[in-house]
Amino acid sequence: MKVIFSFFFTLLCFFSSFAQGNISLTGKILKDKTQIPIESATIYLIRAKDSSVVDYTISDVKGSFKLETKKILENLILKIAAEGYQEFSQKIEKINANKDFGSLYLTEKINELNEVVIKGMAPPVKVKKDTLEFNAASFKLRPDANVEALLRQLPGVTIDADKKIMVNGKEVNQILVNGKSFFGEDGKVALQNLPAEIIKKVQVSDTKTEEEKFTKQTSTSDKSSINLTIEKDKNKGFFGKLLAGYGTNERYEGSALMSSFKDKRRISFLSSANNINATGFSMDEVFDNMGGGRNNGSRAPRVGGGSGIIKSNLIGLNYADEWFKGNKSNGNYYFTNMDSENKNKSSALNLLPDTTNRTESNSESNRETTDHNFDFNFEYEINPKTKLLFRPKIVKGLSQSHSEYDSKTWNEDNQLINQSDGTNADETDKTNFVNDISLFKTMKRKGRYFTANVKTDNTNSDSNSFVNQTTLIILDPDKNVIRDQNVKTVNQKQLYSGNLQYSEPVTDSLTINVQLLSDWEKTTDDKKTFDLDSTTDSYNDLNDLYSSFTTSTKFQIAPKAGFSINKKKFNFRFSTGTYMITLDNHSLYTGTVTDLRKNYIIPDATINGSYRFSKTKGLYLFYDRRFSIPKAYQLLPVQDIDNPLNSYTGNPNLEAGKSHYLNLNFSDYDYKSRSGYYIYTGTTYNDNKIINTSIYDKNGRQITTYTNIAGTFTSYLGANWQKTFKKEAHSFGLDLGLYANYYLDKGYTNIQLFEAKTLGLSPSFRLSYDYGELLTIRPSYTFNYNSTTYDNSSIASSANRFHNAKIETTSKWPKKWIFGNDFGYSYNSNISPGYKKDFYLWNISLSYEFTKDISLKVKVYDVLDQNQSASRYITPTAVIDSENTVLKRYAMFSLLYKFQNFATKKK
């Protein structure tokens, strides 16, 4: 730890030195006729000899700018670009002292376009009405850089260890290529595999639905979207990567990506196979598929997840084209297979009002899933005012699992009260078909439009399970349970929904909206359990106690009305309505038929609002009145005794759950100083939450039902500040973050009300240092603190502290060599005896580039052989320590082959 913090201190010294010795160019940008300041103009400095960008900045709301650069003794050109204005240029012989340019004037274009058009050199950054656009050519990258490396160079963009992208405080939930998805809209495949050199622009905007795009509404999302546009002369050709590796302990990895572009047609293929827990597709330039370090984030598409050692296989195909005028088509097919093995050990302290129980359990499990996934998006713009969308999706899956387990429970006097062991084997065949059809129609008058949507969702799941279980009640042997049964279950769901919406403008900025939502849903659960017939050695004796049949039919209709206000800096949208719901539940259990009909009338309201103080500073507000309708198993008095230690029964008097959700987000990024911050906060207040309530007997057995409770809430507050300094080849970044949450939970145990108040704090500290393309150093530290205090419980409080420090280093010197070194330390403060509190995780990678296309790589995962997964979870009713199987040390030898051929034109 001392070494890590000494390293942080050294980089902070670099941080201080970078901030000194810069030369400042200042001025003010005004309209030539009115003298009005021009906000968000791009001021950039280029070299006269080759037009390469030296530095840039953005004017503020007063039109002022400050461009900090280094001493340059050669001819330069100062350029200014702003949307709707003619370009400004001024020659500069050299820069060796601070200079104030005074007032600089821009002339408006006679025929104003929707974007700035500059011949020869586009500005590095353009701030449009609702889009932030980066010119990829303005950011210097090494020849083989991918899109992720490009995004890391963009001001206001951060990518954390989990590959989550933030732009000026907003999370990016969609990455498109030429406006179309590339193996899923989350875009992780494009992020790590598309060559940066083929990208022309990176366009960032608020995420919009297809309806909002076509009808030109403002976004109602608090997320951002990135669209990568490809250079026109590079939109013909192909590229690909092939990786194969084999290592110690029979570890292996292999992946392939091939993509062909021809104008508007794109065909891409990917595949992946490994047994190193890479449950998706990822080809990080340093560690490839290896997880546990910088490449530990989510990957797309994912095969699955879970704990243990995972062997996964994936084949994917992506197709995008425009078959005829007005059409856009995009489809994906995936074959995925995952086989996971895991051993789990856990200790749970179960909290009761006046005592505690302690449970120790162990399990071994194996699970294999195979899925075929197909989705297609067909868009047809019938005319400029009418658009049709057709989106079918089919998933066909088969899963097989086997598990063995045992558990023991002791009371507070350390007396054994129950124990259980058994095996489960299950095979489930599942089919899901979803079809979504939408029609958008805009009218002659701006803001007047009509939309219609119809959606169907049909799911069928057949499960065949074998249960062999022995549960012993030590203090009351008459209640022992021994099961040897075959359980056959059929689950079906049918959902049909419709949505009609009409919008009418009242003024240029005020629009009223009416909407009608309706859906019909039916679910059926049929479970038949058969005991083993010892005389025939077959399962043919129907057991009524473990069998049941339930159906639930829900019909809801919701008329809504609202209005929206759209100003230059202010947007506000409000809608309200009433959900009228009828729920018909039916059950057959132990020969008894139960019918239960429930009616609900629930008011609803949603508020979206945003205010832009400037084009880089804004406030966002979101409020939603939410509700949840009880499920059939929560309402029907049907006993579920599958778990002899915890039986469940529904509550016919259960009411709908209701809550209020509020979110606020403020962000500000200053392009002049390359620094910015964002603050976000939110809360969910439950005025009628659906919860489980249990009664424990002296044997540790639970009888659980459902009830409503009011007055619980969850709240959170987060903030992040980042700053980038650049001086010649040196670049230094600082990222400070803080996340805090506070929960109030209530419930009933043994008919007594309890409360649990949880406080969580998580500060984070990240640094980055880059020396050109040769060296990258990224240290980080995260601290997590969780504390829960209890009222009317057997303990007063419980707390846990978790520390994690990492240093990621990448060196590209000497030439043709790439060295990756990731070193991390984790410490868990209050975990129970028998679980290791701390460990080091050290991964290294060394590759040599034989040619431009072929590289040989050697990687070692968990060099110190210390990796582990021990963790603590604190809940309102239990404190749980758990440990799962993890990958341990292995070495991998791999060969990477890259190829590309684009029909580029020399410039």
Secondary structure, 3 states (H helix, E strand, C coil): CHHHHHHHHHHHHHHHHHCCCCEEEEEEEEECCCCCECCCCEEEEEECCCCCEEEEEECCCCCEEEEEECCECCCEEEEEECCCECCEEEEECCECCCEEEEEEEECECCCCCCCCCCCCCCCCEEECCCEEEEEHHHCCCCCCCEHHHHHHCCCCEEECCCCCEEECCEEEEEEEECCEECCCCCCHHHHHHCEHHHEEEEEEEECCCHHHHHHCCCCCCCCEEEEEEECHHHCEEEEEEEEEEEEHHHCEEEEEEEEEEECCEEEEEEEEEECCCCCCCCCECCCECCCCCCCCCCCCCCCCCCCCEEEEEEEEEEEEECCCCCEEEEEEEEEEEEEEEEEEEEEEEEECCCCEEEEEEEEEEEEEEEEEEEEEEEEEEEECCEEEEEEEEEEEEEEEEEEEEEEEEECCCCCEEEEEEEEEEEEEEEEEEEEEEEEEEECCCCCCEEEEEEEEEEEEEEEEEEEEEEEEECCCHHHCEEEEEEEEEEEEEEEEEEEEEEEEECCCCEEEEEEEEEEEEEEEEEEEEEEEECCCCEEEEECHHHCEEEEEEEEEEEEEEEEEEECCCEEEEEEEEEEEEEEEEEEEECCEEEEEEEEEEEEEEEEEEEEEEECCEEEEEEEEEEEECCCHHHHCCCCECCCCCEEECCCCCCCCEEEEEEEEEEEEEECCCCEEEEEEEEEEEEEEEEEEEEEECCCCCEEEEEEEECCEEEEEEEEEEEEEEEECCEEEEEEEEEEEEEEEEEEEECCEEEEEEEEEEEEEEEEEEEECCCEEEEEEEEEEEEEEEEECCCCCEEEEEEEEEEEEEEECCCCCEEEEEEEEEEEECCCCCCCCCEEEEEEEEEEEECCCCEEEEEEEECCCCCCCCCEEEECCCEEEEEEECCCCCEEEEEEEEEEEEECCCCC
